Amino acid sequence: MQKQYLLTAGPTPVPEEVLTAMARPVPYHRAPAFAECLKEAREGLQWIFQTTQPVLVLSGSGTAAMDAAVSNFLSAGDKVLVVRGGKFGERWAEIASAYGVSVVPLDVEWGRAVDPAAVARALDADPAIRAVYATATETSTGVRHPVDGLAAVCRSRAGVLCVVDAISALGVYDLPMDKAGFDVVVAGSQKALMLPPGLAFLAASEKAWQAHAAAKLPRFYLDLGREKKSQTAGETAFTPAVSLVVGLRESLRLLRADGLESTFARHAKLARATRAAGAGLGLEPYADPPSDSVTALKLPAGLDGSAVVRHMRTRYGVTIAGGQGKAKGKIIRLAHLGWYGSFDIITAVAALEMTLADLGAAVTPGAGVAAAQAVLREGT
């Protein structure tokens, strides 16, 4: 029997308090007790989204919220600008195209962040564009995109919505929805909110709700207008993932007890330690700038990322992620968003060191661990 460690960017580990809450008998979703649970959870979501707008709880993966962020604010033939710099930027384009929306792609080199000035130029070149769809943390590359800069560009142009996929960013670093001026923000349960997969979240600005009133794309299960009405009354429009909502309330209680600044600082330190470990092992960063959610590292020539991931999992019980799409086989990705601490990083780095040595790479034993420890001991 081998102990397992999970360091992927979703699912992420779930705290014992949350698991215990979800293990209790399932409540009836139309009873007052669940209405109170949903109310507290949604208030907690407003806190972490940093918004006064209602945050809607949807049953589905984060992609459900992405789908809703297209179908609820646009009409067929509308034109949108999509930042494509990884698999999840591409997903925005795929969803929009499926609904008959005209996609203007803004392609960004994988591993690099979009330039807000490029978005401004694209909007100036085509005044018919109704919205900009972007990703805060592009999980497939580890890049942090300057979505606050994109929001500023959109604000200066009347009628252009700024829609942000914050699925791998919410709760990791500061993304103040109202202050930054994001019009739609989507997130999911299985990342920094420390829950199993199955819930999606969406908040929209007044500007976005005005667009919703005029939007004509077909929708039913993910009709945000219906959900907003139901959830304001303490219910969901349809049967929700009840136990996950109970777990959500508990996870948000834990996060609120720590506070936003402490939570952001913890993620930043774990990210710096992981990047330092990569440098200690001679592995170059893939992302510029890197996100505090996940660290993507280039592998030496001749070393396949899938082999590294497989060996770490089968030999040492540590599961990380490899590259996707254009980066498949070229990089590895170690996550540090959600319920992680110093020794999770040390364990993963030690397993990576041993794996690289096992597969014939030239590494100095202990170099990565020592580099990570130096960061983790800062402030002691």
C-alpha angles and dihedrals in degrees: 000000000000127000112237128220122195119207102159125125090249141036092038130184119288121221119243091243090058093045090051092050091051092048092063119102112290111257124222108263094219095053125101093246092061091044088058091047092051091047093053092045092051091048088052090051091053087054095053094040086049093225140125089211119100114267113215123216114217129185107235141062123297088271088067089063090046089052090050091048088062103036096046101050106037143056130220111283095023114139123233135180114229123195105220114191101130145357095298095048085053089052091061088056093047093051094047092048091050089059094050094256116147109243123209104193122213102196118206125189110261109257094028133092127242118256111233088215089062089054090050091052091049092051092047090050093053116030090181092075109115102187146009117225116199143158122238096203113018097212094195092062104021092238124147109216119208095244092161087063090049090052090054090052092050093047090058090059117065115234098013113123123212109215118188131195101213094166094123096028109049109105093011102082137356112297104157103188099197097038094047093044100236111169099201127015124184129191142166138225102238099067128058091342087074099228136121116265117277110085129082128189133206134181125184134194125234087258090055093048088054088054089048090058090059098037116114106186114125117259137157119154091033097043101143094194091060092044092050091053093047097044093047085059092050100261139087121241091242136016106298130208087273100188091047091055089052088051091047091058090052095046091050090050089056093048094047090051089057095042130223097273093051092046093050091046092051092052092046092052094048089049093050091048092052093048090048090052090052091052090048089056093047094250115143120223115252097201128071109212099017124217123232088230102069136002118222116198129190117234126224117263111276095027115106118216094216090056091051092050092047094048093048091051100043100036102035106017094240116131119202129156133256129213126293131215111339091007096051111133092004103080143028125216126212116191127214103172122119127004100011132128139185097281093052087061093045090050093049094046092049090051090048091051092051092045093052090050092047090053093050102260118146105248133153108236110245096011095113094042092049092050092050092047092053090059095041092052093054111123095022 
